[in-house]
């Protein structure tokens, strides 16, 4: 095994653990169980013009940083751009489910953060 292969293997091993949340209609959403101090600071400092704007920014920020994989109707979204695009085209019901999952996940794993 070459040096690059070993480095990739080690980097793969260092991924944060994930938690999977399943819904019959909306699929399986896997969220990371770790967040860097810098990301936590950015989240705490999110700018907002209105209360609703703050809420939407917080949900999208957390989804972008925590979502590792989302499988919907047999289609797996894993890349950052794919996950964010799928989130932005989600139905109102899917977004409500994601908000609830994010609230639960943040409260359990990051109690110092205020969930949206």
N, CA, C and O atoms as CSV, one atom per row, in Angstrom:
chain,resi,resn,atom,element,x,y,z
A,1,UNK,N,N,0.844,-1.164,0.000
A,1,UNK,CA,C,0.000,0.000,0.000
A,1,UNK,C,C,0.896,1.237,0.000
A,1,UNK,O,O,1.821,1.339,0.806
A,2,UNK,N,N,0.615,2.187,-0.920
A,2,UNK,CA,C,1.410,3.397,-1.024
A,2,UNK,C,C,1.099,4.392,0.085
A,2,UNK,O,O,0.131,4.245,0.830
A,3,UNK,N,N,1.952,5.407,0.169
A,3,UNK,CA,C,1.815,6.417,1.221
A,3,UNK,C,C,0.468,7.129,1.146
A,3,UNK,O,O,-0.181,7.327,2.173
A,4,UNK,N,N,0.042,7.514,-0.047
A,4,UNK,CA,C,-1.237,8.221,-0.197
A,4,UNK,C,C,-2.417,7.350,0.219
A,4,UNK,O,O,-3.365,7.831,0.840
A,5,UNK,N,N,-2.353,6.079,-0.124
A,5,UNK,CA,C,-3.431,5.170,0.261
A,5,UNK,C,C,-3.532,5.065,1.777
A,5,UNK,O,O,-4.632,5.053,2.328
A,6,UNK,N,N,-2.390,4.987,2.450
A,6,UNK,CA,C,-2.390,4.918,3.921
A,6,UNK,C,C,-2.951,6.206,4.510
A,6,UNK,O,O,-3.703,6.166,5.483
A,7,UNK,N,N,-2.587,7.360,3.923
A,7,UNK,CA,C,-3.092,8.642,4.423
A,7,UNK,C,C,-4.609,8.719,4.256
A,7,UNK,O,O,-5.316,9.165,5.160
A,8,UNK,N,N,-5.103,8.283,3.100
A,8,UNK,CA,C,-6.551,8.286,2.872
A,8,UNK,C,C,-7.249,7.361,3.847
A,8,UNK,O,O,-8.312,7.692,4.372
A,9,UNK,N,N,-6.658,6.207,4.092
A,9,UNK,CA,C,-7.249,5.243,5.028
A,9,UNK,C,C,-7.303,5.843,6.429
A,9,UNK,O,O,-8.307,5.689,7.125
A,10,UNK,N,N,-6.240,6.525,6.855
A,10,UNK,CA,C,-6.223,7.152,8.176
A,10,UNK,C,C,-7.239,8.277,8.251
A,10,UNK,O,O,-7.947,8.402,9.251
A,11,UNK,N,N,-7.324,9.097,7.213
A,11,UNK,CA,C,-8.283,10.206,7.195
A,11,UNK,C,C,-9.709,9.673,7.265
A,11,UNK,O,O,-10.568,10.269,7.915
A,12,UNK,N,N,-9.958,8.555,6.598
A,12,UNK,CA,C,-11.286,7.939,6.626
A,12,UNK,C,C,-11.642,7.480,8.041
A,12,UNK,O,O,-12.797,7.580,8.455
A,13,UNK,N,N,-10.661,6.983,8.773
A,13,UNK,CA,C,-10.883,6.498,10.133
A,13,UNK,C,C,-11.193,7.630,11.107
A,13,UNK,O,O,-11.779,7.386,12.162
A,14,UNK,N,N,-10.810,8.866,10.775
A,14,UNK,CA,C,-10.976,9.992,11.682
A,14,UNK,C,C,-12.327,10.695,11.542
A,14,UNK,O,O,-12.557,11.709,12.201
A,15,UNK,N,N,-13.196,10.197,10.726
A,15,UNK,CA,C,-14.507,10.821,10.557
A,15,UNK,C,C,-15.302,10.752,11.849
A,15,UNK,O,O,-15.210,9.792,12.614
A,16,UNK,N,N,-16.084,11.802,12.067
A,16,UNK,CA,C,-16.920,11.853,13.270
A,16,UNK,C,C,-17.985,10.761,13.194
A,16,UNK,O,O,-18.469,10.441,12.108
A,17,UNK,N,N,-18.346,10.198,14.322
A,17,UNK,CA,C,-19.426,9.200,14.320
A,17,UNK,C,C,-20.729,9.869,13.887
A,17,UNK,O,O,-20.923,11.069,14.078
A,18,UNK,N,N,-21.599,9.080,13.309
A,18,UNK,CA,C,-22.877,9.631,12.857
A,18,UNK,C,C,-24.032,8.950,13.587
A,18,UNK,O,O,-23.903,7.851,14.126
A,19,UNK,N,N,-25.153,9.644,13.581
A,19,UNK,CA,C,-26.395,9.096,14.125
A,19,UNK,C,C,-27.416,9.121,13.000
A,19,UNK,O,O,-27.545,10.127,12.303
A,20,UNK,N,N,-28.139,8.027,12.815
A,20,UNK,CA,C,-29.125,7.925,11.740
A,20,UNK,C,C,-30.533,8.131,12.297
A,20,UNK,O,O,-30.900,7.580,13.335
A,21,UNK,N,N,-31.305,8.940,11.578
A,21,UNK,CA,C,-32.703,9.212,11.924
A,21,UNK,C,C,-33.553,8.800,10.733
A,21,UNK,O,O,-33.316,9.235,9.606
A,22,UNK,N,N,-34.542,7.959,10.993
A,22,UNK,CA,C,-35.335,7.389,9.891
A,22,UNK,C,C,-36.783,7.833,9.958
A,22,UNK,O,O,-37.379,7.938,11.030
A,23,UNK,N,N,-37.333,8.093,8.773
A,23,UNK,CA,C,-38.747,8.445,8.627
A,23,UNK,C,C,-39.269,7.646,7.436
A,23,UNK,O,O,-38.600,7.552,6.407
A,24,UNK,N,N,-40.431,7.084,7.571
A,24,UNK,CA,C,-40.981,6.221,6.511
A,24,UNK,C,C,-41.071,6.932,5.160
A,24,UNK,O,O,-40.757,6.333,4.131
A,25,UNK,N,N,-41.486,8.176,5.145
A,25,UNK,CA,C,-41.657,8.895,3.887
A,25,UNK,C,C,-40.434,9.708,3.474
A,25,UNK,O,O,-40.210,9.917,2.282
A,26,UNK,N,N,-39.631,10.175,4.449
A,26,UNK,CA,C,-38.554,11.108,4.140
A,26,UNK,C,C,-37.172,10.472,4.120
A,26,UNK,O,O,-36.180,11.160,3.877
A,27,UNK,N,N,-37.094,9.192,4.366
A,27,UNK,CA,C,-35.828,8.483,4.252
A,27,UNK,C,C,-35.013,8.455,5.532
A,27,UNK,O,O,-35.544,8.556,6.638
A,28,UNK,N,N,-33.704,8.315,5.348
A,28,UNK,CA,C,-32.769,8.210,6.472
A,28,UNK,C,C,-31.787,9.370,6.382
A,28,UNK,O,O,-31.111,9.556,5.370
A,29,UNK,N,N,-31.721,10.140,7.452
A,29,UNK,CA,C,-30.805,11.270,7.533
A,29,UNK,C,C,-29.727,10.933,8.565
A,29,UNK,O,O,-30.033,10.626,9.717
A,30,UNK,N,N,-28.471,10.995,8.139
A,30,UNK,CA,C,-27.354,10.733,9.043
A,30,UNK,C,C,-26.683,12.053,9.383
A,30,UNK,O,O,-26.287,12.805,8.493
A,31,UNK,N,N,-26.557,12.331,10.684
A,31,UNK,CA,C,-25.942,13.565,11.157
A,31,UNK,C,C,-24.655,13.257,11.912
A,31,UNK,O,O,-24.573,12.272,12.645
A,32,UNK,N,N,-23.659,14.105,11.724
A,32,UNK,CA,C,-22.383,13.953,12.418
A,32,UNK,C,C,-22.564,14.200,13.908
A,32,UNK,O,O,-23.401,15.003,14.320
A,33,UNK,N,N,-21.778,13.507,14.700
A,33,UNK,CA,C,-21.856,13.642,16.141
A,33,UNK,C,C,-20.793,14.544,16.728
A,33,UNK,O,O,-20.635,14.601,17.947
A,34,UNK,N,N,-20.055,15.258,15.873
A,34,UNK,CA,C,-19.016,16.161,16.355
A,34,UNK,C,C,-19.060,17.452,15.550
A,34,UNK,O,O,-19.444,17.472,14.380
A,35,UNK,N,N,-18.653,18.528,16.217
A,35,UNK,CA,C,-18.612,19.835,15.572
A,35,UNK,C,C,-17.389,20.579,16.126
A,35,UNK,O,O,-17.173,20.612,17.337
A,36,UNK,N,N,-16.607,21.164,15.247
A,36,UNK,CA,C,-15.387,21.846,15.683
A,36,UNK,C,C,-15.726,23.100,16.493
A,36,UNK,O,O,-16.820,23.648,16.358
A,37,UNK,N,N,-14.800,23.551,17.326
A,37,UNK,CA,C,-15.025,24.791,18.085
A,37,UNK,C,C,-15.279,25.996,17.167
A,37,UNK,O,O,-16.091,26.863,17.490
A,38,UNK,N,N,-14.587,26.048,16.032
A,38,UNK,CA,C,-14.800,27.138,15.079
A,38,UNK,C,C,-16.208,27.147,14.523
A,38,UNK,O,O,-16.813,28.208,14.373
A,39,UNK,N,N,-16.730,25.979,14.218
A,39,UNK,CA,C,-18.093,25.866,13.704
A,39,UNK,C,C,-19.097,26.280,14.771
A,39,UNK,O,O,-20.085,26.951,14.471
A,40,UNK,N,N,-18.852,25.889,15.994
A,40,UNK,CA,C,-19.740,26.283,17.103
A,40,UNK,C,C,-19.754,27.800,17.266
A,40,UNK,O,O,-20.801,28.405,17.495
A,41,UNK,N,N,-18.566,28.403,17.145
A,41,UNK,CA,C,-18.469,29.862,17.263
A,41,UNK,C,C,-19.217,30.538,16.113
A,41,UNK,O,O,-19.958,31.495,16.333
A,42,UNK,N,N,-19.024,30.041,14.883
A,42,UNK,CA,C,-19.733,30.603,13.726
A,42,UNK,C,C,-21.240,30.521,13.918
A,42,UNK,O,O,-21.964,31.467,13.608
A,43,UNK,N,N,-21.707,29.393,14.430
A,43,UNK,CA,C,-23.144,29.208,14.651
A,43,UNK,C,C,-23.667,30.240,15.656
A,43,UNK,O,O,-24.732,30.825,15.458
A,44,UNK,N,N,-22.920,30.452,16.713
A,44,UNK,CA,C,-23.336,31.402,17.752
A,44,UNK,C,C,-23.360,32.835,17.230
A,44,UNK,O,O,-24.098,33.671,17.752
A,45,UNK,N,N,-22.559,33.128,16.204
A,45,UNK,CA,C,-22.447,34.489,15.677
A,45,UNK,C,C,-23.214,34.708,14.372
A,45,UNK,O,O,-22.976,35.705,13.690
A,46,UNK,N,N,-24.117,33.813,14.011
A,46,UNK,CA,C,-24.862,33.966,12.760
A,46,UNK,C,C,-25.602,35.300,12.736
A,46,UNK,O,O,-26.345,35.615,13.665
A,47,UNK,N,N,-25.402,36.088,11.671
A,47,UNK,CA,C,-26.133,37.354,11.575
A,47,UNK,C,C,-27.571,37.105,11.110
A,47,UNK,O,O,-27.851,36.143,10.394
A,48,UNK,N,N,-28.461,37.980,11.527
A,48,UNK,CA,C,-29.863,37.843,11.109
A,48,UNK,C,C,-30.532,39.208,11.130
A,48,UNK,O,O,-30.242,40.050,11.980
A,49,UNK,N,N,-31.434,39.406,10.174
A,49,UNK,CA,C,-32.183,40.663,10.116
A,49,UNK,C,C,-33.474,40.569,10.928
A,49,UNK,O,O,-33.888,41.526,11.582
A,50,UNK,N,N,-34.089,39.408,10.870
A,50,UNK,CA,C,-35.348,39.203,11.595
A,50,UNK,C,C,-35.273,37.889,12.352
A,50,UNK,O,O,-34.349,37.100,12.157
A,51,UNK,N,N,-36.236,37.666,13.203
A,51,UNK,CA,C,-36.277,36.421,13.968
A,51,UNK,C,C,-36.443,35.217,13.040
A,51,UNK,O,O,-35.792,34.187,13.214
A,52,UNK,N,N,-37.327,35.367,12.051
A,52,UNK,CA,C,-37.555,34.266,11.102
A,52,UNK,C,C,-36.307,34.004,10.264
A,52,UNK,O,O,-35.972,32.852,9.987
A,53,UNK,N,N,-35.627,35.066,9.865
A,53,UNK,CA,C,-34.392,34.933,9.105
A,53,UNK,C,C,-33.347,34.176,9.931
A,53,UNK,O,O,-32.654,33.302,9.410
A,54,UNK,N,N,-33.240,34.511,11.201
A,54,UNK,CA,C,-32.284,33.838,12.087
A,54,UNK,C,C,-32.592,32.353,12.180
A,54,UNK,O,O,-31.690,31.515,12.142
A,55,UNK,N,N,-33.857,32.042,12.301
A,55,UNK,CA,C,-34.304,30.655,12.414
A,55,UNK,C,C,-33.928,29.857,11.160
A,55,UNK,O,O,-33.386,28.756,11.260
A,56,UNK,N,N,-34.221,30.421,9.978
A,56,UNK,CA,C,-33.909,29.730,8.724
A,56,UNK,C,C,-32.400,29.580,8.530
A,56,UNK,O,O,-31.932,28.522,8.108
A,57,UNK,N,N,-31.653,30.611,8.829
A,57,UNK,CA,C,-30.197,30.535,8.704
A,57,UNK,C,C,-29.621,29.478,9.635
A,57,UNK,O,O,-28.727,28.722,9.254
A,58,UNK,N,N,-30.138,29.431,10.853
A,58,UNK,CA,C,-29.631,28.455,11.826
A,58,UNK,C,C,-29.890,27.029,11.366
A,58,UNK,O,O,-29.009,26.175,11.463
A,59,UNK,N,N,-31.088,26.765,10.867
A,59,UNK,CA,C,-31.425,25.418,10.395
A,59,UNK,C,C,-30.532,25.024,9.218
A,59,UNK,O,O,-29.987,23.920,9.193
A,60,UNK,N,N,-30.385,25.918,8.250
A,60,UNK,CA,C,-29.571,25.593,7.082
A,60,UNK,C,C,-28.098,25.430,7.471
A,60,UNK,O,O,-27.423,24.531,6.968
A,61,UNK,N,N,-27.602,26.284,8.353
A,61,UNK,CA,C,-26.214,26.185,8.809
A,61,UNK,C,C,-25.975,24.833,9.473
A,61,UNK,O,O,-25.018,24.137,9.136
A,62,UNK,N,N,-26.833,24.461,10.406
A,62,UNK,CA,C,-26.667,23.177,11.091
A,62,UNK,C,C,-26.777,22.010,10.126
A,62,UNK,O,O,-26.000,21.059,10.215
A,63,UNK,N,N,-27.731,22.067,9.204
A,63,UNK,CA,C,-27.871,20.990,8.227
A,63,UNK,C,C,-26.597,20.872,7.403
A,63,UNK,O,O,-26.079,19.773,7.198
A,64,UNK,N,N,-26.099,22.001,6.936
A,64,UNK,CA,C,-24.900,21.999,6.097
A,64,UNK,C,C,-23.700,21.420,6.838
A,64,UNK,O,O,-22.911,20.683,6.246
A,65,UNK,N,N,-23.550,21.737,8.115
A,65,UNK,CA,C,-22.393,21.291,8.875
A,65,UNK,C,C,-22.543,19.886,9.440
A,65,UNK,O,O,-21.544,19.189,9.619
A,66,UNK,N,N,-23.766,19.454,9.725
A,66,UNK,CA,C,-23.947,18.163,10.391
A,66,UNK,C,C,-24.375,17.025,9.468
A,66,UNK,O,O,-24.086,15.865,9.760
A,67,UNK,N,N,-25.050,17.323,8.370
A,67,UNK,CA,C,-25.538,16.248,7.501
A,67,UNK,C,C,-24.368,15.521,6.834
A,67,UNK,O,O,-23.524,16.140,6.186
A,68,UNK,N,N,-24.336,14.228,6.999
A,68,UNK,CA,C,-23.295,13.398,6.398
A,68,UNK,C,C,-23.849,12.598,5.217
A,68,UNK,O,O,-23.130,12.307,4.262
A,69,UNK,N,N,-25.131,12.250,5.292
A,69,UNK,CA,C,-25.762,11.437,4.239
A,69,UNK,C,C,-27.269,11.521,4.420
A,69,UNK,O,O,-27.773,11.560,5.543
A,70,UNK,N,N,-27.976,11.548,3.306
A,70,UNK,CA,C,-29.431,11.533,3.341
A,70,UNK,C,C,-29.881,10.622,2.210
A,70,UNK,O,O,-29.610,10.888,1.039
A,71,UNK,N,N,-30.563,9.559,2.565
A,71,UNK,CA,C,-31.068,8.614,1.570
A,71,UNK,C,C,-32.578,8.783,1.483
A,71,UNK,O,O,-33.300,8.562,2.456
A,72,UNK,N,N,-33.045,9.182,0.295
A,72,UNK,CA,C,-34.470,9.422,0.061
A,72,UNK,C,C,-34.893,8.586,-1.144
A,72,UNK,O,O,-34.303,8.701,-2.219
A,73,UNK,N,N,-35.898,7.760,-0.971
A,73,UNK,CA,C,-36.425,6.926,-2.058
A,73,UNK,C,C,-35.318,6.146,-2.764
A,73,UNK,O,O,-35.316,6.028,-3.989
A,74,UNK,N,N,-34.386,5.620,-1.987
A,74,UNK,CA,C,-33.312,4.808,-2.549
A,74,UNK,C,C,-32.158,5.586,-3.146
A,74,UNK,O,O,-31.190,4.980,-3.604
A,75,UNK,N,N,-32.227,6.908,-3.157
A,75,UNK,CA,C,-31.155,7.747,-3.695
A,75,UNK,C,C,-30.362,8.316,-2.526
A,75,UNK,O,O,-30.923,8.972,-1.649
A,76,UNK,N,N,-29.052,8.062,-2.515
A,76,UNK,CA,C,-28.194,8.540,-1.422
A,76,UNK,C,C,-27.516,9.844,-1.837
A,76,UNK,O,O,-26.890,9.924,-2.893
A,77,UNK,N,N,-27.650,10.850,-0.999
A,77,UNK,CA,C,-26.974,12.135,-1.184
A,77,UNK,C,C,-25.864,12.184,-0.143
A,77,UNK,O,O,-26.134,12.101,1.055
A,78,UNK,N,N,-24.610,12.319,-0.593
A,78,UNK,CA,C,-23.481,12.295,0.330
A,78,UNK,C,C,-22.573,13.508,0.197
A,78,UNK,O,O,-21.994,13.965,1.182
A,79,UNK,N,N,-22.448,14.021,-1.000
A,79,UNK,CA,C,-21.575,15.184,-1.200
A,79,UNK,C,C,-22.259,16.438,-0.670
A,79,UNK,O,O,-23.482,16.566,-0.728
A,80,UNK,N,N,-21.452,17.359,-0.152
A,80,UNK,CA,C,-21.961,18.584,0.459
A,80,UNK,C,C,-22.937,19.324,-0.452
A,80,UNK,O,O,-24.024,19.705,-0.017
A,81,UNK,N,N,-22.561,19.528,-1.695
A,81,UNK,CA,C,-23.403,20.271,-2.640
A,81,UNK,C,C,-24.727,19.541,-2.884
A,81,UNK,O,O,-25.778,20.175,-2.967
A,82,UNK,N,N,-24.678,18.221,-2.998
A,82,UNK,CA,C,-25.896,17.427,-3.211
A,82,UNK,C,C,-26.830,17.523,-2.004
A,82,UNK,O,O,-28.038,17.710,-2.148
A,83,UNK,N,N,-26.243,17.390,-0.811
A,83,UNK,CA,C,-27.053,17.453,0.407
A,83,UNK,C,C,-27.743,18.801,0.535
A,83,UNK,O,O,-28.932,18.868,0.844
A,84,UNK,N,N,-27.005,19.863,0.299
A,84,UNK,CA,C,-27.579,21.200,0.431
A,84,UNK,C,C,-28.643,21.453,-0.633
A,84,UNK,O,O,-29.680,22.051,-0.344
A,85,UNK,N,N,-28.394,21.005,-1.850
A,85,UNK,CA,C,-29.389,21.163,-2.923
A,85,UNK,C,C,-30.657,20.383,-2.583
A,85,UNK,O,O,-31.762,20.890,-2.778
A,86,UNK,N,N,-30.513,19.168,-2.080
A,86,UNK,CA,C,-31.687,18.356,-1.713
A,86,UNK,C,C,-32.444,19.003,-0.562
A,86,UNK,O,O,-33.675,18.993,-0.545
A,87,UNK,N,N,-31.714,19.566,0.401
A,87,UNK,CA,C,-32.356,20.256,1.515
A,87,UNK,C,C,-33.156,21.456,1.007
A,87,UNK,O,O,-34.287,21.676,1.442
A,88,UNK,N,N,-32.588,22.214,0.111
A,88,UNK,CA,C,-33.252,23.429,-0.390
A,88,UNK,C,C,-34.487,23.118,-1.224
A,88,UNK,O,O,-35.378,23.959,-1.343
A,89,UNK,N,N,-34.554,21.929,-1.801
A,89,UNK,CA,C,-35.749,21.578,-2.577
A,89,UNK,C,C,-36.717,20.704,-1.781
A,89,UNK,O,O,-37.707,20.216,-2.326
A,90,UNK,N,N,-36.437,20.508,-0.508
A,90,UNK,CA,C,-37.293,19.676,0.345
A,90,UNK,C,C,-38.673,20.313,0.512
A,90,UNK,O,O,-38.819,21.535,0.489
A,91,UNK,N,N,-39.662,19.467,0.677
A,91,UNK,CA,C,-41.028,19.950,0.918
A,91,UNK,C,C,-41.114,20.563,2.317
A,91,UNK,O,O,-40.209,20.392,3.134
A,92,UNK,N,N,-42.190,21.265,2.582
A,92,UNK,CA,C,-42.405,21.871,3.898
A,92,UNK,C,C,-42.428,20.794,4.989
A,92,UNK,O,O,-41.896,21.000,6.080
A,93,UNK,N,N,-43.039,19.659,4.692
A,93,UNK,CA,C,-43.098,18.569,5.665
A,93,UNK,C,C,-41.705,17.976,5.931
A,93,UNK,O,O,-41.365,17.671,7.075
A,94,UNK,N,N,-40.907,17.815,4.876
A,94,UNK,CA,C,-39.544,17.311,5.044
A,94,UNK,C,C,-38.718,18.278,5.887
A,94,UNK,O,O,-37.968,17.858,6.768
A,95,UNK,N,N,-38.858,19.569,5.612
A,95,UNK,CA,C,-38.108,20.578,6.374
A,95,UNK,C,C,-38.527,20.577,7.847
A,95,UNK,O,O,-37.685,20.734,8.731
A,96,UNK,N,N,-39.798,20.406,8.105
A,96,UNK,CA,C,-40.274,20.342,9.495
A,96,UNK,C,C,-39.648,19.136,10.195
A,96,UNK,O,O,-39.215,19.238,11.343
A,97,UNK,N,N,-39.602,18.000,9.508
A,97,UNK,CA,C,-38.974,16.800,10.071
A,97,UNK,C,C,-37.492,17.050,10.343
A,97,UNK,O,O,-36.988,16.688,11.406
A,98,UNK,N,N,-36.795,17.665,9.392
A,98,UNK,CA,C,-35.371,17.958,9.557
A,98,UNK,C,C,-35.155,18.892,10.740
A,98,UNK,O,O,-34.232,18.678,11.526
A,99,UNK,N,N,-35.983,19.923,10.885
A,99,UNK,CA,C,-35.861,20.836,12.032
A,99,UNK,C,C,-35.990,20.086,13.348
A,99,UNK,O,O,-35.215,20.308,14.279
A,100,UNK,N,N,-36.977,19.193,13.418
A,100,UNK,CA,C,-37.166,18.410,14.648
A,100,UNK,C,C,-35.956,17.524,14.932
A,100,UNK,O,O,-35.511,17.420,16.075
A,101,UNK,N,N,-35.432,16.892,13.898
A,101,UNK,CA,C,-34.264,16.032,14.047
A,101,UNK,C,C,-33.062,16.862,14.507
A,101,UNK,O,O,-32.333,16.456,15.412
A,102,UNK,N,N,-32.859,18.028,13.880
A,102,UNK,CA,C,-31.735,18.886,14.271
A,102,UNK,C,C,-31.872,19.334,15.725
A,102,UNK,O,O,-30.889,19.344,16.466
A,103,UNK,N,N,-33.080,19.701,16.133
A,103,UNK,CA,C,-33.301,20.111,17.526
A,103,UNK,C,C,-32.936,18.980,18.489
A,103,UNK,O,O,-32.236,19.189,19.480
A,104,UNK,N,N,-33.415,17.799,18.180
A,104,UNK,CA,C,-33.136,16.631,19.022
A,104,UNK,C,C,-31.638,16.331,19.060
A,104,UNK,O,O,-31.068,16.103,20.128
A,105,UNK,N,N,-31.012,16.334,17.892
A,105,UNK,CA,C,-29.596,16.009,17.760
A,105,UNK,C,C,-28.724,17.031,18.502
A,105,UNK,O,O,-27.815,16.656,19.242
A,106,UNK,N,N,-29.007,18.315,18.300
A,106,UNK,CA,C,-28.225,19.369,18.943
A,106,UNK,C,C,-28.412,19.324,20.458
A,106,UNK,O,O,-27.440,19.445,21.203
A,107,UNK,N,N,-29.634,19.152,20.915
A,107,UNK,CA,C,-29.900,19.103,22.360
A,107,UNK,C,C,-29.161,17.938,23.013
A,107,UNK,O,O,-28.662,18.065,24.131
A,108,UNK,N,N,-29.093,16.822,22.327
A,108,UNK,CA,C,-28.452,15.635,22.885
A,108,UNK,C,C,-26.932,15.703,22.837
A,108,UNK,O,O,-26.265,15.323,23.799
A,109,UNK,N,N,-26.378,16.183,21.725
A,109,UNK,CA,C,-24.929,16.118,21.527
A,109,UNK,C,C,-24.193,17.440,21.749
A,109,UNK,O,O,-22.993,17.443,22.023
A,110,UNK,N,N,-24.901,18.554,21.634
A,110,UNK,CA,C,-24.287,19.871,21.788
A,110,UNK,C,C,-25.157,20.739,22.705
A,110,UNK,O,O,-25.693,21.754,22.260
A,111,UNK,N,N,-25.303,20.359,23.964
A,111,UNK,CA,C,-26.241,21.051,24.848
A,111,UNK,C,C,-25.915,22.527,25.088
A,111,UNK,O,O,-26.787,23.286,25.512
A,112,UNK,N,N,-24.675,22.943,24.822
A,112,UNK,CA,C,-24.320,24.338,25.011
A,112,UNK,C,C,-24.840,25.244,23.890
A,112,UNK,O,O,-24.840,26.467,24.028
A,113,UNK,N,N,-25.281,24.645,22.784
A,113,UNK,CA,C,-25.816,25.412,21.669
A,113,UNK,C,C,-27.324,25.538,21.757
A,113,UNK,O,O,-28.009,24.643,22.252
A,114,UNK,N,N,-27.830,26.657,21.272
A,114,UNK,CA,C,-29.271,26.861,21.241
A,114,UNK,C,C,-29.795,26.324,19.916
A,114,UNK,O,O,-29.413,26.814,18.854
A,115,UNK,N,N,-30.655,25.335,19.970
A,115,UNK,CA,C,-31.201,24.732,18.744
A,115,UNK,C,C,-32.255,25.658,18.152
A,115,UNK,O,O,-32.970,26.339,18.887
A,116,UNK,N,N,-32.353,25.686,16.821
A,116,UNK,CA,C,-33.352,26.562,16.161
A,116,UNK,C,C,-34.776,26.097,16.397
A,116,UNK,O,O,-35.718,26.723,15.912
